[in-house]
Amino acid sequence: MNAPLPLSANAAPAATFVPADRIRSIGVSDIVRISQAANELKRQGQPVIVLGLGEPDFDTPAHVLEAAQQAMAQGDTHYTALDGTPALKAAIQLKFRRDNALEFATNEITVGAGAKQVIYNALMASLNPGDEVILPAPYWTSYADMVLIAGGVPVVVPCSEANGFRITAQQLEAAITPRTRWVFINSPSNPSGSAYSAEQLRPILDVALRHPQVWVLADDIYEHILYDGRTFATPVAVLPALRERTLTVNGVSKSYAMTGWRIGYGAGPKALIAAMAVVQSQATSCPSSISQAAAVAALTGPQDVVAERCRAFQARRDVVVAALNASPGLHCRVPEGAFYTFARCEGVLGRTTPGGALLRTDADFCDYLLREFHVAVVPGSVLGLAPYFRISYAASMADLQEACGRIQRACHALF
């Protein structure tokens, strides 16, 4: 038997992957990381309740499923127009007309693989290195990372609980510089559940209007999850003079329980929309043909399911808020929309757990809840504002009641 040949002295060393600089400052979403940790505990047999993900627990409506099945049966399984089929763009036009009294031409509308891609496309199409994006905090964690990937600089403006976690006109004015390119307005908000009325939006938008380099990105993805009879307000409808500097982003994920279908859309000036299409053409190309057919049915079909599910979310909100406010060391304001609570946990910091760990931060408290009481929530520090934590109440009432009971027991154990 022949002896193995010796390795050449000139053999190449084992390759080491070096990430690009633009990736080193970010990582996998902290929310995803927390969910992964919770799922690992589940695999170990622990009874973990995950309240970290922003995903409705309802099923996609039946008529939407039927539309997708029909599209497949008809062979609608090929590439579509780059940024949305004519049928879906027409449905989006109908939606804006029906819900917001706004008119957009087809070349002012774009469709992407989720609202997240629409935002990403806009940032990639508009930001130069060093351009600034104002993010009222707390904010959805992906906003800041997408800004960084696009070469921009996130400018975080902490918003007080006393003002409902809303940015003020004075705060916005102070944050604007010659490098400011965008200000994000997310209403109702992930993670705080705060919503802006038209009267609250107007002075903020007036500030943006005075600065011609500043554009507004309105993330309206939770538009239809609004409580207590409140009326939704979107920036373009509140201040039409900003229309040529506003991108309105929405989608079907939250209102229609279609997170996995990956359809989001945006409406704005045609020059911006065209630039966003260039970005998309070199990334995902067109969105899924089947998902687009399903989205048409969602936007144009019966809307009663949206209101019905909103009522269910409101009932869950009330249970969670009451339970948190009955927990020693916690305080939770009543959110106006979306399906999140953002509770202050300052009162438990400095306490020691039964296991002997000192709780110094909101992240410590959330880790305590996960490791010792098997409830997964998201610390406010990863969402731009501490010491808070976010609960997604897009879960069954039974799970919410059990989780809230565990949180109460966890808090009592600290006192």
C-alpha positions in Angstrom: 0.0 0.0 0.0 1.4 3.3 -1.0 2.2 5.8 1.7 0.3 9.1 1.6 2.0 11.9 -0.2 3.4 14.6 2.1 1.7 17.9 2.1 3.5 20.4 -0.1 5.4 23.1 1.8 3.6 25.5 -0.6 0.1 24.4 0.3 -2.3 27.3 0.9 -3.2 27.8 4.5 -6.8 27.2 5.6 -9.0 30.1 4.5 -10.3 32.5 7.1 -13.5 34.4 6.3 -13.2 38.1 7.1 -16.6 39.9 7.1 -16.9 43.2 5.3 -16.5 46.3 7.4 -20.2 47.2 6.9 -21.2 44.0 8.6 -18.9 44.2 11.6 -20.9 46.9 13.3 -24.1 44.9 13.2 -25.3 41.4 13.8 -28.3 39.1 13.8 -31.3 41.0 15.1 -31.3 40.9 18.9 -35.0 40.0 18.8 -34.1 36.9 16.6 -31.2 36.1 19.0 -33.5 36.1 22.0 -36.0 33.9 20.2 -33.3 31.5 19.3 -32.2 31.3 23.0 -35.9 30.7 24.0 -36.2 28.0 21.3 -33.1 26.3 22.6 -34.6 26.1 26.0 -37.8 24.6 24.5 -35.7 21.9 22.8 -34.3 21.1 26.2 -37.9 20.5 27.4 -38.4 23.8 29.2 -42.0 25.2 29.0 -40.9 28.6 27.5 -43.5 31.1 26.4 -42.1 33.3 23.7 -43.4 36.9 23.7 -40.6 38.4 21.7 -41.6 38.1 18.1 -43.9 40.6 16.4 -46.0 38.1 14.5 -49.8 37.7 14.7 -50.9 34.2 16.0 -53.9 34.2 13.7 -54.0 32.4 10.4 -54.1 34.1 7.0 -57.7 34.7 6.0 -59.3 31.9 3.9 -60.1 34.1 0.9 -56.5 35.1 0.7 -55.4 31.4 0.7 -57.9 30.7 -2.0 -56.5 33.5 -4.2 -53.0 32.1 -3.8 -54.2 28.6 -4.7 -56.0 29.9 -7.8 -52.9 31.8 -8.9 -50.9 28.6 -8.7 -53.5 26.6 -10.5 -53.5 29.1 -13.3 -49.8 28.9 -13.7 -49.1 32.3 -12.2 -45.7 31.1 -11.0 -43.2 33.1 -13.1 -41.3 36.4 -12.8 -43.5 39.5 -12.5 -42.9 43.1 -13.1 -39.9 44.2 -11.1 -41.6 46.2 -8.4 -45.1 44.8 -8.4 -47.8 43.4 -10.7 -50.3 45.8 -12.3 -53.0 44.1 -10.3 -51.3 44.6 -7.0 -50.4 48.2 -7.7 -54.1 48.8 -8.5 -55.0 47.2 -5.2 -52.6 49.4 -3.4 -54.0 52.5 -5.1 -57.4 51.3 -4.0 -56.2 50.9 -0.4 -54.7 54.4 -0.2 -57.8 55.9 -1.7 -60.2 54.0 0.6 -58.2 54.2 3.9 -56.2 57.4 3.6 -57.9 59.6 0.9 -54.6 59.6 -1.0 -54.0 59.2 -4.7 -50.8 57.7 -6.1 -49.8 56.9 -9.7 -48.5 53.4 -10.5 -45.0 54.8 -10.9 -45.2 56.2 -7.4 -45.8 52.7 -5.9 -43.3 49.9 -5.3 -43.7 46.4 -4.0 -41.0 44.4 -2.2 -40.4 41.2 -0.2 -41.9 42.7 3.0 -42.0 46.3 4.3 -38.5 45.7 5.6 -37.1 45.4 2.1 -39.0 48.5 1.0 -37.2 50.5 3.8 -33.9 48.8 3.0 -34.3 49.7 -0.7 -35.1 53.3 0.2 -32.0 53.7 2.4 -29.7 52.0 -0.1 -31.1 54.3 -2.9 -30.8 57.5 -0.9 -27.9 57.5 1.6 -24.4 58.5 1.0 -21.6 57.7 3.5 -22.2 59.9 6.6 -25.8 60.9 5.9 -27.9 60.9 9.0 -31.2 59.3 9.8 -33.2 60.4 12.8 -34.7 57.5 14.8 -37.1 58.4 17.6 -36.4 55.9 20.4 -37.6 53.4 21.3 -37.5 52.0 17.7 -37.6 48.7 15.9 -34.1 47.4 16.1 -33.7 46.8 12.4 -34.0 50.5 11.6 -30.5 51.3 13.0 -28.8 48.3 11.4 -30.3 49.0 8.0 -29.0 52.6 8.2 -25.6 51.3 9.1 -25.5 48.8 6.2 -26.4 51.6 3.8 -23.5 53.7 5.1 -25.6 56.1 7.1 -25.4 57.3 10.7 -28.4 56.6 13.0 -29.2 59.6 15.2 -31.1 58.3 18.1 -33.5 60.7 19.9 -34.8 59.3 23.2 -38.5 60.0 23.6 -39.9 60.3 27.1 -42.7 58.0 28.5 -44.3 61.2 29.8 -44.9 62.3 26.1 -46.1 58.8 25.1 -42.7 57.9 23.6 -43.4 60.4 20.8 -40.7 62.8 19.5 -41.5 66.5 19.9 -41.0 69.2 17.4 -38.3 70.7 19.6 -36.4 67.5 19.7 -36.6 67.0 16.0 -35.4 70.6 15.3 -32.4 70.0 17.7 -31.5 66.8 16.0 -31.4 68.0 12.4 -28.1 68.9 10.8 -27.0 69.6 7.2 -26.3 65.8 6.9 -29.9 64.8 7.9 -31.5 62.8 5.1 -34.5 61.0 6.8 -36.6 61.1 9.9 -38.6 57.9 10.7 -42.1 58.1 12.0 -43.6 54.7 13.0 -47.2 55.0 14.1 -48.6 52.9 15.8 -45.1 52.1 17.1 -43.1 49.0 17.5 -42.1 48.7 20.3 -44.0 51.2 22.4 -47.5 50.9 20.9 -47.7 54.7 20.8 -49.7 56.4 18.0 -49.6 59.9 16.7 -52.8 61.8 16.1 -53.0 64.3 13.2 -52.7 67.1 15.8 -49.5 65.6 17.3 -48.0 64.9 13.9 -48.5 68.4 12.4 -45.8 70.4 14.4 -43.3 67.6 13.8 -44.0 67.6 10.1 -43.8 71.4 10.0 -40.2 71.1 11.3 -39.3 68.7 8.5 -40.9 70.9 5.9 -38.6 73.8 6.9 -35.5 71.7 6.1 -35.5 70.8 2.4 -32.8 68.1 2.8 -35.0 66.2 5.3 -37.3 63.4 4.1 -39.9 61.5 6.1 -40.2 57.8 6.1 -43.6 56.9 7.5 -43.8 53.2 8.6 -47.5 52.6 8.7 -47.3 48.8 9.0 -49.5 48.7 12.1 -52.1 51.2 10.6 -55.1 48.9 11.2 -54.2 47.8 14.8 -55.4 50.9 16.6 -57.5 50.9 19.7 -60.2 52.8 21.7 -61.7 54.4 18.6 -58.6 56.3 17.6 -58.3 57.6 14.0 -55.2 56.8 12.1 -53.1 59.6 10.7 -50.4 59.3 8.1 -47.9 62.1 7.4 -48.8 62.8 3.7 -52.5 63.1 4.6 -51.7 65.4 7.5 -49.3 67.7 5.6 -49.7 67.3 1.8 -46.9 69.9 1.2 -44.4 67.1 2.3 -45.7 64.7 -0.3 -42.6 65.0 -2.5 -40.3 64.3 0.4 -42.2 61.4 2.0 -42.1 57.6 1.6 -45.1 55.9 3.0 -44.4 52.2 3.8 -47.0 49.5 4.6 -47.7 45.9 4.0 -49.9 42.9 4.6 -47.9 41.1 7.3 -49.5 42.5 10.4 -53.1 43.4 9.5 -53.7 40.2 7.5 -51.5 37.8 9.4 -49.3 37.3 6.3 -45.8 37.6 7.8 -44.5 34.6 5.8 -45.9 35.8 2.5 -43.3 38.6 2.4 -45.2 41.5 0.7 -44.7 45.1 1.6 -45.2 48.3 -0.4 -44.3 51.9 -0.5 -45.6 55.0 -2.1 -43.6 58.2 -2.8 -42.1 60.5 -5.4 -41.5 58.7 -8.7 -37.8 59.5 -8.7 -37.2 57.8 -5.4 -39.4 54.8 -6.4 -37.4 54.4 -9.6 -34.1 54.4 -7.6 -35.5 51.9 -5.2 -36.4 49.6 -8.2 -32.8 49.7 -9.3 -31.7 48.4 -5.8 -34.3 45.7 -5.9 -33.4 44.6 -9.4 -30.0 43.6 -8.1 -31.2 42.0 -4.9 -34.4 40.0 -5.1 -35.8 41.1 -8.4 -39.5 40.8 -8.3 -41.5 39.7 -5.2 -43.2 36.3 -5.3 -45.9 36.1 -7.9 -48.1 33.9 -5.7 -47.7 36.2 -2.7 -48.6 39.2 -4.8 -51.9 37.5 -5.9 -52.6 36.8 -2.3 -52.0 40.4 -1.3 -54.4 41.6 -4.0 -57.1 39.5 -2.3 -56.1 40.8 1.1 -56.3 44.5 0.1 -59.4 44.3 -2.0 -61.4 41.6 -0.2 -63.5 41.7 2.9 -61.9 43.9 5.6 -64.1 42.8 8.6 -61.5 40.2 9.6 -59.1 43.1 10.3 -61.4 44.9 12.7 -62.3 41.6 14.4 -58.7 40.8 15.1 -58.0 44.3 16.3 -60.7 43.8 18.9 -59.0 40.6 20.0 -55.7 42.3 20.3 -57.3 45.1 22.4 -58.7 42.5 24.8 -55.2 40.9 25.1 -53.6 44.4 25.6 -55.9 45.1 28.5 -55.1 41.8 30.3 -51.3 42.3 29.9 -51.3 45.9 31.0 -53.3 45.2 34.1 -51.1 42.3 35.0 -47.9 44.3 34.5 -49.2 47.2 36.6 -50.0 44.7 39.4 -46.4 43.5 39.4 -44.1 45.1 42.0 -41.4 47.2 40.4 -43.0 47.5 37.0 -45.1 50.2 35.3 -46.8 50.0 31.9 -48.6 52.8 30.1 -51.6 51.8 28.0 -50.5 51.5 24.3 -52.7 53.1 21.7 -52.0 50.5 18.9 -49.8 47.8 17.5 -49.6 44.6 19.7 -46.8 45.5 22.1 -46.5 46.8 25.6 -43.3 48.7 26.6 -43.1 48.4 30.4 -40.7 50.3 32.7 -38.7 47.9 34.9 -36.6 50.5 36.8 -38.2 49.4 40.0 -36.6 45.9 40.0 -33.1 47.0 39.1 -30.7 46.8 42.0 -32.6 43.8 43.3 -31.0 40.3 43.7 -32.7 37.2 42.3 -33.3 34.1 44.4 -30.4 32.6 42.6 -28.1 35.4 43.8 -27.8 37.4 40.6 -27.8 41.2 40.8 -30.2 42.8 38.3 -28.3 45.8 36.9 -30.0 46.4 33.6 -33.2 45.7 31.7 -31.3 43.0 29.8 -30.5 41.3 33.2 -34.2 41.4 34.1 -35.2 39.9 30.8 -32.6 37.2 31.2 -33.9 36.4 34.6 -37.4 36.0 33.2 -36.2 33.7 30.6 -33.8 31.5 32.6 -35.8 31.2 35.8 -39.4 31.7 34.7 -39.3 30.7 31.1 -40.8 33.9 29.6 -39.0 35.4 26.6 -39.3 39.2 26.2 -37.1 41.9 24.7 -35.1 44.4 26.7 -35.7 48.1 25.8 -31.9 48.6 25.6 -31.8 46.8 22.3 -34.7 48.9 21.1 -33.0 52.2 21.9 -34.4 53.0 25.3 -33.8 51.6 28.8 -34.8 50.5 31.4 -37.9 48.9 29.7 -38.9 45.6 28.2 -41.2 44.8 25.3 -43.9 42.2 25.3 -45.6 41.1 22.1 -49.2 40.1 23.0 -49.7 38.5 19.6 -50.2 35.3 21.4 -53.1 33.2 22.7 -54.9 34.5 25.7 -54.0 31.4 27.6 -50.3 31.9 27.0 -50.5 35.6 27.9 -52.3 34.8 31.2 -49.7 32.1 32.1 -46.8 34.4 31.1 -48.1 37.3 33.1 -48.6 35.1 36.1 -44.9 34.0 35.8 -43.8 37.6 35.5 -45.7 38.6 38.6 -44.2 35.7 40.5 -40.7 36.7 39.2 -41.2 40.3 40.5 -42.6 39.2 43.9 -39.5 37.0 44.3 -37.3 40.1 44.1 -39.0 41.9 47.1 
